[in-house]
Amino acid sequence: MKNLILIRHAKSSWETPSKDIDRPISQRGIHDANTIFSQISNFLPKTFLVWSSTAKRARETAMIFSQNLSIPYESIIINEDLYTFDSRNLEAAIKKCENRFDSLILFGHNEAITDFVNKFGDLYIDNVPTAGLVSITFEQDNWDDINKGRTIKTLFPRQLKV
């Protein structure tokens, strides 16, 4: 059985002109990421591998994740294949995960994440928002063999706003 947790990077800042890959997260993004990650410690598997896109906003979101859960940031693997907006590229990257890891957490981008969760999960999601989390479990034992799985958890910032 394989477990996949997809997290869309937190809201990015458009305050200063920069290349897409270099855009940081905004203050709202920092707040939303902290809010989400403060709620997930009981939900996470006991062991997991963490990947992040090379984009600054994804790496910063992963850093907030590591701080909230006391995970060394250095243990997060920066994976250039995750800097994609295409679900087929995202799928190919996920299927390259080593089978010795049963649980993978990744920080990436839309439209890739929304399209992926709608193809592989059993719950239609119109849009995975920034800092949104979707967890899917698969019956297969090999990442390369994953197909339709079961969406077991969604957590979006708007669900936690008071």
N, C-alpha and C positions, 0 to 999 in steps of 0.2 A: 504494500500500500504506500502511495506517495501523497504527501501533503504540500500544497503550494499556497503561499500567502503573497498576494500581489498588492503592492502599496503604490499608489500614484504619488509622485512628489508633491510637496506642499505648494501652496500658491506662490507663484514667482513674482518678483518685483520688476516693474517696467520703468522705474524711476530714472535709471541711467541707461543710455544707449550701449548695448553690448551684443555680441554674437549670441545666438540662441543657447549654445552650449555653456556660455559663461554667465547666464542670468541667475542671480541669487534668489533666495526665497524672501518674501515680504514679511513684515511684522505680523500680519494676519496669518501667513503661512506658518510662522514660528509658533504662534498661539494654537492654531488648529492641530499642528503636528504634536505638540505637547499634550493637548487635550486627548487626542486619539491614543497616543502611546501610554498615557497614564491609565488607560482602561484595558490594556490587552495582556498584561503579564500573566494572568490566570488562564488565558486562552492559548498561549503559545505552547508548541510542543516542547518536550524536555530538551531535545537537541535539534539544532537546525543550522543550515548554511545560509549566509546572508550575502546577496549580490546587490550592487547598485550600478546604475547607469553612470557613465562618465560625466554627465551634465552636472554643473555646480549645484543646481536646485535639488537634484536627486541625491547627491552626496551630502548636502546639508541636511536633507530630511533624514537620511540614514544616520547622520551624526546625532540628531535629536533622538532618534530611536535608540541608539547605543547609550546615550546619556541617561535616558529614562529607565532603561532596563539594565544598566551597569554592565554593558557588554563592551569589551575593548573595541574602539573604532577600527583599530588596525586589523581586526579579524574580519572586517567586511571586505569582500572582494569587489573591486571596481572592474566591471565587465563592459567593455566597449560595445559588445553586441546588444546591450540593453538600451543604448542610445538610438532608439528606433520608435517610429510612430506607426509601424506596420505590424499587424498581429502575426503575419506569417514569419517575419524575422524574429519576433518575440518567441513564438512557438519553437522555432529552430534553436534558439539560444537555450530555452528551458530543456529541450530534449537532449542537449549536450551535457546536462548535469550528471555528475558521477552517481552511479546507482548505489554506492555505499551511503549516500545521504538520502534519508527518507523524507526530510522536510526542508523546503527551500523557501526563503523569504526574499522577495526582490522588490527593488525600488525602481520604477520606470515611468513611462509616459503614456498619455492618451494620443491617439485613438487606439493604440496597440492594446492597452490594458482592457478597455471596455470591449473591444472586438474579441479579444481572447476569452474573457470571462463569459461572454455570450455564446461563443462557440463551444467552450469546454465545460462550463458550469450548467446547472439545471435551473437557474433562476435568471430571468431576463432583467438586465440592468440598463436603463436608458443611457446613463452616463456615470462612470466612476469619477466622483469629484476629486479635486486636489485634496491630498492627505487622506483619501478614501482607501479602505482596506477591504479586500475580498479574499476569502479563503475557500479553496476547492480541494477536496480529497478525491483521489483516484484509486481504483481497485488494483491497478497494474503495479507490478514490482519493478519495472524498468521505466525510467523517464522517457526513453525513446518510444515506448509503447502507449503512453497516456492517450486516452481518448475521452469520451464524455464522462465527466466526473460529477460529484455532488457538491453544490455550493453550501458550505456549512456555516459561514459567518460573513456578514457584511457590517462594516462600521464606518459611518460617514460623519464628518463634523456637524452637519445640520441635525443629526440625531442626538447630539450631546449639548446643543445650545439651550440655554435656559431662557 
